[in-house]
Amino acid sequence: MALLVVGSIALDTVETPFDKIENALGGSTTYISLAASYFTSPVHLIGIVGEDFNEKYIQLLEDHGIDLDGLQIVPGGKTFRWGGKYHYDLNIRDTIFTELNVFENFNPVIPEKSQKAKFVILGNIQPNLQLHVLEQLLNPQFVVTDTMNLWIETALEDLMKVLKQTNVLIINDSEARLLTNEHNLIRAAKEIRKMGPEYLIIKKGEHGALLFSEDNIFSAPAYPLEDIFDPTGAGDAFAGGFIGYLHSVRELDFESLKRAVIYGSAMASFTVEKFSTKGIEDLNKLQIHDRFIEFRELSRFDDAGKF
Ligand code: AMP
C-alpha cells in the first residue's frame, strides 16, 4: 500500500549569509517525497507544476522511485515560486516573495489507485486543500499533517477540521505558541492534542524536537553541524524521514515513533548541509543508519550510578 504525499512543488530563490541560489528545486512535497523514498516505496506524490518545470527535476524524482501519476503539469503554466532570505541567525527567515502561479488553482486530485492509501502526509498547503485530499481517501489510518503560521492566522476553521482527522501534527515551536496562545510548550502540547492529534511533534530548529503522546514526552537532540548552508526544507525532510520510516515498519507504538523522530532528524540534518534538495539527492541507507547511531550516541548516558 502506497505512502501518499501531498503538498507544494516550488522553484525556490534562497539567500543565506553565505550564498544565493535561484530557481532551485523546492516545495514541501518535494522534500518529503525525496526523504521518504530512502525508507519505503511506493511513494505517491500529489502536486502541481507548470510547463517550465525542468525535466531534470522530474527525472530526479523518478530516479528515487517516486510515483508521479498524481503530478499535474499545466500546459503553458508557471511553477509556484518562493523566495526566502535567512538572517545571520539561521533560525530567522523572511519570505521575500511568493508567486503562486499554477499553485493558485491547485485542485489535488487523488488517482484511483492512491485513494486506498492508509498512510498519508499532508504537507504544508491550504487547510481546505488538505481537507479535500482527506475527502477523496477511502480509509486513511495514519494521517500526518504539517501547517504554518499563515494558515493558523488566516484559515483556522478549516485547519481545526484537518486536526480532528490528524494522527500526528508536526509544527515548530512558534506555530505551537500561535495556535494555542500559550508560551509554555508543554502546556501548548496538551492543548493541541485536545484539538485532535494523538501525537504531536514540536520542532525547535537547531535545538531538536519534542514528541508528545498522552503519557509520554520524548526529546530528540539536534545534530551538531558546524556548517549549515541552507535550512530550507529541513522541516519537510524531517516529516519525510518520519513517515517514511513508519510506513516501512508498519508499527505505530511510541518506541517506533521515537525511532521515526530520529530518522526524521537525520534527514533534516542531511538537508541543511547543502543548498536546495542537494543534501538528500544522493544518500544511501548506510549513511542514514550511521547518522541514526550518531544521534543515539549524542544523548546516551549510563544509569544514575551511586551519588
Ligand atoms: P520549510 O523550510 O520546511 O518550511 O519548507 C520550505 C519549503 O516550503 C520551500 O521549498 C518553499 O517552496 C515551500 N513554501 C514556502 N511557502 C509556502 C506556502 N505558502 N505554501 C506551500 N509551500 C510553501
Residues whose N, C-alpha, C, O or C-beta is under 5 A from the ligand:
A	BS01	AMP	S8 A10 D12 G26 G27 S28 W82 N124 I125 P231 T232 G233 A234 G235 D236
